[in-house]
Amino acid sequence: MDLVLEDAVFVTMAAGLAEGMLVRDGRIAAVGPAEQVRAAAAPGAQVARLGGATVVPGLIDAHCHVSDVGYLAAGADCSQPAAPGIPEIRARLRDAAARTPDGSWVTGSGYVEYKLRERRHPTRADLDAAVPDRPAVLYHTSLHACVLNTPALREAGFADGQPDPPGGAFGRDAQGRLNGVVYEGPMFALFEGNLRRDLSRMDAAQRARLVEMAGQYFAALGITAACDADLRRDSFSAFAAADERGVLSLRIYGLVVHDQVDWLVSSGLRGRHSGRLATEAVKIWADGGMSSRSAAIHGTYPVPPHGSGILFFGRDELTEMITDFDAQGFQVCIHAQGDRAIEAVLDAYAAVLAGPPGQPPRGNPLRHRIEHGGAMYPALIARAAELGIVIASQPGFLSTLGDGFAAAFPEQRDQLYPFGSWRRAGITVAGSSDAPVITADPLLGIRDAMLRRTGDGQVLGPGERLAAQDALALYTTQAALAARQETEIGSLEPGKHADFTVLSASPLDTGPEQISGIQVLATVVGGTPVYQSVSLLPTG
Ligand SMILES: [Zn+2]
């Protein structure tokens, strides 16, 4: 059945604005002047009038953690304002305990201590009062801290007299006893361990449900496709289970963790599994994070723990890994945040992409990427541009984590996440969220790319701000290129998947201050609505 969409502004991101669009068999059949679109439709086509809304290409999140989002969505929502204080968090954890299977930890997430009525982290005693007899964990929204109850501290092997572990810290009470709050390194290990254990215990239907819940979250934000930035065997099976059941509501492009590539190849699951699930990229971590001050930098941080960050692989190891994956035809995506890590990664890419002696460099046909690229200073930008490296980065970090960046990089604060310089250098730059680290809301990312304003109101690098059109491109055309799917998604053009997002206003002419007030009215994947806040489109 043909579906004609009209009475809307279509931001095609390919051929300017249009007045109408025709959807046929899950694809865009025509887009252009209203009369032309009507003329192209079969007799008896359905017509949906969109009440003056704005239609943009389905928004793409080029780097996030879809299964983590689904996993946390299955636990207690302890975010603010849903849970305004610690008594409400306790009640939500108690409810979650009743539905959490034996052997799994009771899980809550999303709190921000300074948004709580009490303006402090909950403690083990707070959690013990809700869940006294089995392990419970409450994750901070940043996923850089969490709170454990007493049974969880015991099961994790954390004891009162213990010193802080390397790369992390424990919160303590006035007597020096653990108060249940765990920061950074041990927190990441706990999250990973809990996720992997719980996924391994789920059957296919439960895994599919987890992906379905994540999909609902992304769909409500207007997202139609995402790169999952640490796909593993268990999360892949969850996506595959959802895909087989027809509940995978967004397209997944998997970045498979480097130590699981052998499994992927031997399982025969590599490649385009379906129109909604593809795994053709490999993820490597070169260093730590910016807000945990573990990104590998030249020099030392002026803030605790005053180190130079952590480099997980040196140039030679990286070169060896990239050579191997490149020869197998994989796109390589390397997490690199600090300038020392970015330098090592560019050295390695340069060695692999150099081509045989005497021959010109072979370009970057597989579109190898750098993930994040936070401290990519001008000389490194020039090298990345010359090599044709693609960048997937997170403008939304600026409003959520930017003040911490400014404290850790006082001299270079205006050069962090240099979206403007990247684009001026001709680099392909994809927008993304790194959710659940921050919200996956792409409108927030678009706003931050335009404003670059931190939570405290500092503007980091005003020269790095993007115009609205370029900010929207991060989440559409540029992200499609970064996921090597530009012939299928990323713009409203005939022949592409009918993936689009209906917004209450256009991000191109709403001022940046108003962008976060734009509402997602509908999200459509392959011609089928996966989210509607108002009934605009026929569902079947
Ligand atoms: Zn990530």
Residues whose N, C-alpha, C, O or C-beta is under 5 A from the ligand:
A	BS01	ZN	A229 D434
